[in-house]
C-alpha cells in the first residue's frame, strides 16, 4: 500500500510502498476514504519525542476491508468511523463499551508498531469503530475527531448561564469549540484570530463577533467593546509557547482558562498570577467512543455541522507538499486527504 511516512524532525513526509497491514484476531483493517490533517501532527513533526519512520493521521473514516478471526460485529464493506486506537477488547472497560479507558490501549499513529491513516489502509481494534450513518459522507466523518476534541473542551469549561467566552485562535479546534459553546447556550462567543478567512468562518460556526488580532493589541478591551462585559472563560486554541501566560494576563479574577492548543515544547507561566486572580487552569484534549456516537447522532440530525470546516481536498500524492505548506499560516482550515483519488 501507499503511505506518507514521517522520517524525522522538520523533514517532509515521504511517500513509500508499505506492506498491507494484517488484522489480528480482534482487529479490523480499514480502507481509508478520508483523513484530516491535524495541527497536532504538524506540531509532532517538529518535536524531539516523535518516533521516526511512522505513519501519522488520526482523523479518518473508511470501509472495513478485512476482519480478524474473532470479529463478528463487522463485515467487509461496512462504512465506519474509527477512533485511532487499538483496545484489548476483553477487559472490563472494553466489555462495558468504554474502550478508550482500556489499560492496554494503544494509539495507531505516533506508534512504530502500527500506523495511522495517512495511508491507503490502517488497522484499528474491532471495538474502536462506529457505524457511519448512510446520510453522512466520509469527509464529514473524518471531522468527528476534532469535533470530539472541541466537545471535551466545552464540557470541561463547564459553561454556566451568563458565561462570556473568548477563543484565542480560529483553527479547527477553536471553531469546533465555538460551535459547541453556541450549542450549550453561551450568549457571547468572541474569537481573536489573525487570518481574515478564519475570522469569517468563525461567524458561520457560532461566534457572535470576531477580533482582528493583527490590529488589536488589547483583546479583552475589544471584547468588552463588542459585548459590554469581559470574558468569564478564555480558550487557548493556538498551542505555541507563551500563549498560556498571555491568557493569564488577560483573564479577569475568578475566570476559567481552558488550554486545548497542543504545545509540544516546554513553556513557562506564572502560578502566582493565577493564585492572585483565583483562576482555574483547565487542560483538555481527549474524548471517548461515547463522544463519537453522540456527535454522529447530532450530525445525522443536522443539529451540528462539520462541512464548513473542510476547506481543501487533496490526494495522498499531494500530502507531503501540502503538509509542508501548512507549517506556515494560510487560509487552510481542515484539509482532507482522499487516498482513493490517486
C-alpha positions, 0 to 999 in steps of 0.5 A, a space after each residue: 500500500 501507499 503511505 506518507 511516512 514521517 522520517 524525522 524532525 522538520 523533514 517532509 513526509 515521504 511517500 513509500 510502498 508499505 506492506 498491507 497491514 494484517 488484522 489480528 484476531 480482534 482487529 479490523 483493517 480499514 480502507 481509508 476514504 478520508 483523513 484530516 490533517 491535524 495541527 497536532 501532527 504538524 506540531 509532532 513533526 517538529 518535536 524531539 519525542 516523535 518516533 521516526 519512520 511512522 505513519 501519522 493521521 488520526 482523523 479518518 473514516 473508511 470501509 472495513 476491508 478485512 476482519 480478524 478471526 474473532 470479529 463478528 460485529 463487522 463485515 467487509 464493506 461496512 462504512 465506519 468511523 474509527 477512533 485511532 486506537 487499538 483496545 484489548 477488547 476483553 477487559 472490563 472497560 472494553 466489555 462495558 463499551 468504554 474502550 478508550 479507558 482500556 489499560 492496554 490501549 494503544 494509539 495507531 499513529 505516533 506508534 512504530 508498531 502500527 500506523 495511522 491513516 495517512 495511508 491507503 489502509 490502517 488497522 484499528 481494534 474491532 471495538 474502536 469503530 462506529 457505524 457511519 450513518 448512510 446520510 453522512 459522507 466520509 469527509 464529514 466523518 473524518 471531522 468527528 475527531 476534532 469535533 470530539 476534541 472541541 466537545 471535551 473542551 466545552 464540557 470541561 469549561 463547564 459553561 454556566 448561564 451568563 458565561 462570556 467566552 473568548 477563543 484565542 485562535 480560529 483553527 479547527 479546534 477553536 471553531 469546533 469549540 465555538 460551535 459547541 459553546 453556541 450549542 450549550 447556550 453561551 450568549 457571547 462567543 468572541 474569537 481573536 484570530 489573525 487570518 481574515 478567512 478564519 475570522 469569517 468562518 468563525 461567524 458561520 460556526 457560532 461566534 457572535 463577533 470576531 477580533 482582528 488580532 493583527 490590529 488589536 493589541 488589547 483583546 479583552 478591551 475589544 471584547 468588552 467593546 463588542 459585548 459590554 462585559 469581559 470574558 468569564 472563560 478564555 480558550 487557548 486554541 493556538 498551542 505555541 509557547 507563551 500563549 498560556 501566560 498571555 491568557 493569564 494576563 488577560 483573564 479577569 479574577 475568578 475566570 476559567 482558562 481552558 488550554 486545548 492548543 497542543 504545545 509540544 515544547 516546554 513553556 513557562 507561566 506564572 502560578 502566582 498570577 493565577 493564585 492572585 486572580 483565583 483562576 482555574 487552569 483547565 487542560 483538555 484534549 481527549 474524548 471517548 467512543 461515547 463522544 463519537 456516537 453522540 456527535 454522529 447522532 447530532 450530525 445525522 440530525 443536522 443539529 451540528 455541522 462539520 462541512 464548513 470546516 473542510 476547506 481543501 481536498 487533496 490526494 495522498 500524492 499531494 500530502 507531503 507538499 501540502 503538509 509542508 505548506 501548512 507549517 506556515 499560516 494560510 487560509 487552510 482550515 481542515 484539509 482532507 486527504 482522499 487516498 482513493 483519488 490517486 
